[in-house]
Amino acid sequence: MNRYKSLRLIVGLTLGILLLNACGSIGTTATPLPNKIAYVSQADIYIMNADGSGQTRLTNNPKIDAYPALSSDGTKIAFASNRDSRFVQIYIMNADGSGQTRLTNNEFGDSYPAFSPDGKQIIFMSTRDNMDAIYIMNADGSGQTMLTDNRVVLGFDSGAYPAFTPDGKKIAFVSDRDGNQEIYIMSVDGSDQTRLTNNAVDDTDPAFSPDGTKIAFTSNRDGNWEIYVVNVDGSGAIRLTNNNADDSFPTFSPDGGTIAFHSFRDGNWGIYIVNVDSSGEKKLTEGNWPRFPAPAQRK
């Protein structure tokens, strides 16, 4: 298991963030969230304003809640938790934290959920079948189906860290089936798996721009983990961050103008935002080890 994957599996220190673009306000029913960031700190899911203010806790239990993902209409959040089992499973709740319901139930870990743009399906990473693979299911937990099946004895085996294209027709994912972590893309039924990045180091954490023309990702191609943007066909990679700390898990804002990510600069993990031209970096959080962004969702 490589260093980067081992670091991500320290779930107690994880964070997932979402830049949300929905209307309405937080209420007692399934109401859309306004422009917010959902994240995980100290093993519970929180919400805050896009400028880092108004940090509010949504879940509260002694186990781990992590990896939040918002539905496209802004009313539901999928997440992973080990509250009812040894390993994390996929759950769903209303955007205000109510109605928390378990969707998967197996003896292996399920994590990194992401909604389809129409909100009817959820893709996720699972370690069932003794490898990391991408699965898809209906939003009520039914119809769980494996999409990737590449049985190699490497860190990410068949696939990890899935992300839908904005039109819902394709899924990007990470695999080291060819020797190191690279970004692949496939049809939503698992067919036509195609490699997008190709170099001697690792590329991971794909996130699509709202218009579907760009993919933000993390790479250590220049010596440490930094944020890059590439065209959806794999061409034209551009580096956005440049510092001695690890930057990773990028996600686009709903308007495509900003990218949020986490970084270990300043000696502590925190959430940052940066413009897509690499200007205007800003730190949003302090303390509590917030980490691990998840793809932005849009209406």
TANOR-V148802 format. One record per backbone hydrogen bond with DSSP energy under -1.0 kcal/mol. CO is the residue of the C=O (numbers start at 0). NH is the residue of the N-H. If there is no record, write none. Layout:
<<CO,NH> <CO,NH>>
//
This chain:
<<1,5> <2,6> <3,7> <4,8> <6,9> <8,10> <9,12> <10,13> <16,293> <28,30> <35,19> <36,47> <38,45> <40,43> <42,64> <43,40> <44,57> <44,58> <45,38> <46,55> <47,36> <48,51> <52,48> <55,46> <63,81> <65,79> <68,77> <70,73> <74,94> <75,70> <76,92> <77,68> <78,90> <79,65> <80,88> <87,109> <88,80> <89,102> <89,103> <90,78> <91,100> <92,76> <93,96> <97,93> <100,91> <108,126> <110,124> <113,122> <115,118> <119,138> <120,115> <121,136> <122,113> <123,134> <124,110> <125,132> <131,157> <131,158> <132,125> <133,146> <133,147> <134,123> <135,144> <136,121> <137,140> <141,137> <144,135> <149,151> <151,153> <155,158> <159,173> <162,171> <164,167> <168,187> <169,164> <170,185> <171,162> <172,183> <173,159> <174,181> <175,178> <180,202> <181,174> <182,195> <182,196> <183,172> <184,193> <185,170> <186,189> <190,186> <193,184> <201,219> <203,217> <206,215> <208,211> <212,231> <213,208> <214,229> <215,206> <216,227> <217,203> <218,225> <219,222> <224,246> <225,218> <226,239> <226,240> <227,216> <228,237> <229,214> <230,233> <234,230> <237,228> <245,263> <247,261> <250,259> <252,255> <256,275> <257,252> <258,273> <259,250> <260,271> <261,247> <262,269> <263,266> <264,267> <269,262> <270,283> <271,260> <272,281> <273,258> <274,277> <278,274> <281,272>>
//
